[in-house]
Amino acid sequence: MSSEIERVIGFQLPDRPVTWFKRDLILYALGVGAKNTEDDLPFVYELNPNFAALPTYPVVLTFKGNSQELNLFADRMKGDNIPGMPRVDPNRIVHGSQYIEVLKALPLVSGLGWKWKTRYTGISENKTGVVLTAESTLVDPKNVAYAKLYSSSFNIGMKITGNKFNKTIAGPPQAKPIPENKKPDWVYKDETSTHQALIFRLSGDYNPLHIDPAIGQAAGFGGVILHGLSTFGFAARGLLKTVCGNKPEALKLFGVRFTSPVKPGDALETQIWEVGPGPNGTTEVTFVTKNLRTGKNALGGGIAYIVKSPSAKL
């Protein structure tokens, strides 16, 4: 194993301060499709007696940080120098997967002192590029962890050794296969709006790919595409409504692979299968989210640990 690889694995980035307000929680909920319906009101109406953060909200904090202002996506993605790694090109990064383990319910307002802690736990190389896996933890001012996240990014064309390898020291659980010849136990359909990306970007991910048609054309997508993390949130809302009784505290782990793009305005269908018991009294489910316009899975390899609602009948 080369010294370059050994220097990447376990490398810890400097801690970053993060903050949020109630307004940020509502804006995120709108960005992942919440509407003025009875089951969405707890996530978009601050005077609702059950007002709460969607449990997947922390995924945007890596972009938002502690600022309420817009940011330059290219600057955010440049990040810090990683020992043994070439400089990251923000125009050649693809989000490969995202997982979140919810450890504690978020307060509605962070206050000061919250931190985002990140270390690199996996790296692999093949002939087309390099995949990096990062483990991030959201902690409060007393260093109590509220969420642990894993994300992988594919760096197109990057070379480290020129040889194929894969080294990992930590990572999320992987989804079980979809049961053969079995219809989904639950199905949830929803529609993105034609302005969905315009709303979601205000949570901190200002990648121009999601607003500038010329950039989407140049990238081969035929125009603007929706943020993968918005589709991620649509699917999480689907699980909350169909399996969790709309209780945010019932979603304990949620993860996916990003498999094909979604355009604003596309309809989505999340198909969910119960596949057995999960840890600590949860139920494990496997799911995919299909883009009904293209017929392709936008999200694959979906896994969730949930506290199943008694009303969530198969």
N, C-alpha and C positions, 0 to 999 in steps of 0.2 A: 504494500500500500504506500503510495507516494506521500511525501511530507506535506504537499499541498492539501491533500484530502484530510489528513490528520489535523491540520490547522483549522479547517472549516468546521468539522464535527465538534459540537459543544461550544463553538464560539458564541459569546454573549454580546449582544448589542447594548449600548448604553440605555438605561431606563428612560422612558419617555413619559412626561406628564400627560394625563388625559382628563377631560372634564365633559360633563353634559348637563343639560337642563331639561325640564319637562317638554319644552318646545322641541328639543332634539329627538326625544322619544316619539312624539307625535309625527314629526316630519319623517322619521324612519318608517313608521307604520304606514303612512301614506305612500311612501316610496316602494313598499312591498305589497301594495294593493288594498290596504284597508279602506273601507268605505263607511258611510253613515248608516250602517245596519246594526241591528241589536247586538250581534256577536262581535262586531268590530269596535263598537263604542268604547269599551274599556281601554282600548289602545290609542284612541284618537280624541277623547273628550276628558279633559282634566278634572271636571266636576263629577264624573261618573264615580259611584262609590267603589267600583272595582278597578279604577284606573291603575294601570301597571305598564311596565316596559315589556315589549315583546322579548322573549328570552334570547333571541338571536341578535339583539341590538349590538352587543360588543364587537361584532365582526367589522363594523365601520370605524371603530376607534383608531385602528392603525392608520387610517387616512385622515381622520378628523384631528387627532391629537387633542390639544387643549385650546384650540382656536375656534372662534365663531366666524372667522373670515374665510373667504375663498382661498384655495391654495393652488399652486402649480403642480399638476400631476407628475410631470417629469422630474421636478425637484424632490417630491416625496419618494418616487421610485428609485432615485439614485441612491438614497440611503447612505449607509456608512460603508467604508472599505472593509471587505471581508478578507482576512488573511488567506492567501492561496487562491483567490478568485480573481478573474478578470473583472474590470469595471462593468457593472450591469447596464445594459442598454434598455431604457424604459420602453422603447418602441418595438422590442423583440421579446417581450415577456407575455406569457399566457398563463392565466390562473388555472391550475390543474385540478385542485381539490380544496375543500374547506370543511373543517369539523369544529364543533364547539361543544364542550362539556360544561354544563351549567352547574356550578357548585353552590351558589347562593343567589337569591333574588336581588336584582339591582335596586338601590334606592332611586327615587324619582329625580333627585338632584345629587350630583356627585359631591359638590364642594371641592376644596383643594386637597392635594396630597395623594390622589390616585395615580397609579403608575402602570405602564405597559412594559412588561419584561419579556424579552425575546432572546431565544438561543436557537442555533441551527442543529437539528437532530438527524438530518438525513441528506445524502447527496448521491446522485447517480448520473452516469454519463452514457450516452449512446451516440450513434453516428449523426443524429440530428440535433443534439444539444445536451444541456445539463438541467436536471431537475433538482431543486433545492426544497427541503422540507424545514419549516420553521415551527417551533413551539412557542406560543405566547401565553402569558398569564396576566390577567387583570387583577390587581391587588389594591386594597384600600390603604389609607394612611397608616394603619397598624400592620400592614403587610399580610392581611388576611386575603386569601385568594377567592375571587367570585366567579371566575371563568377561566378555563384552559382551552386554548385553540391550537389547532394544527392546520397549516396551509402549505400547499405545494405550488411552486411556480416553475414553469418550463421556460428556460432561457434558450431561445431558438438560435442554433448555430454556434453556441458557446463551446469552447474546448478547454479542458484542463489537462488531461493526460493524453487524449487522443485514443484512449482505449475504453472498452465497455467495462463499467463497474457499478456496484451498488453497495453503499454502506449506510446503515441506520442504527441509531442507539435508542430511539424512542419514536413512537407514532401512535395514531389512533387505532381503534378496532376497525376491522373491515367488515363490510356487509356480507351476510350469508346469501347464497344464490336464491333467486326467485324460485319458489316451488314449481316443479314441472306440472303441466296440465292442470293448473289451479287458477281460477279466476281471482282477481284481487279481493281481499276482505273489505276494503274500503276504497272508494274512488271520490276524488274531489276535483271539480272543474272550476276554473276561474279565467278571467280575461285581463290581460294587461291593457293599459290605455295607450293611445298613440303618443301621449306626453309622459309616459311612465319614467323614462330615463331622465327627463328634465327635472322631475321631482326627486328621484333617488340620488342624483348627483349632489344635491344640496346636503346630504348627510356626510359628505367629505370626499367622495371619489369623483374627482373632476377630470377623469380621463376624457380627452376630446373625442375619442372614438365613439362615445355615447351621445354626442350632440352635433358633431360636424360631419355632414354627409360626405364631404370630399375625403376625409380621413378614412371613413368606413369603406368608401369605394376603393381607395388606394390599398387598403388592407385586404381586399378581396371579399368583403361582406355585402357588397351591393348597397351600401349606405349605413345609416346608424343602426347599432345593435344595442340591446338592453344589457345593463350590467349583470354579470353572472350572479352577483350577490343579491340582486333584486329578485331574480328567479329563485334563488336559494330561500329568500324570505317568503315568497309566494308559497313554496312547498311547505315551509315550516308552519305557516298559517293554516294550510290545508290539514296537516296532522293535528294541530291544536283543535281545529273545529270538529274533525271526524273521529278522532281517537282519544283526545285528552279532555273532552268536555269543555273546551275553550279556556282551560285553566293554565296559565303560563308556567306555573310551578310544576306542572306534570311533565314537561319536556326536560329530560335530563341530559341527553346527548343527541346531536343531530349532525349528520355529515353526508357529503356527496362528492362525486366527481363531475366536473363540468365537461359535457360531451358534445354539445352542438349549440350554436347561437340561437337567441330569441330576438325577434324584432319587436319594437313597441307596437302594441295592437294585437299581437299574437294571443291565441287562446291556449291555455295550459290544462293538462289533466294529470293529476298525481294519483298513481296506482300504488296501493299499500297492501302488503302481506304480513300477517303475524307469523313469526318464524320461531318463537320459543320464549322462554324466560330470559330476562336480562339480569344484570347485577342488582343487588340491593332491593329486591322485590319489584323490579320494573318488568315490563314486557318489551321484547325486542321485535322491531319490525324492519322489513326491507321494503324499499320503494324506488320508483322511477318517476320522473316528471316528463311527460310527452308534450312536444310542441304540436298542436293539432293542425297547424298550417302545413308543416313539413312532414309530419308523421314520424319524425326522429325524436329520440330521447334527448332532451336538453340537459337533464340531470340523470346520471346513472350511478349505480353502486350505492344507493341511498341506504343509510342505516340510522336508526333512532332507538333510544331507550326511553320509554315513556311509562308513566303511571296511568294505566288505562282507566278511562271513566266507565262506571257501570252502565252508562247509556250508550257506550260505543259498541253496539251489537254487530257481530259478524254478518 
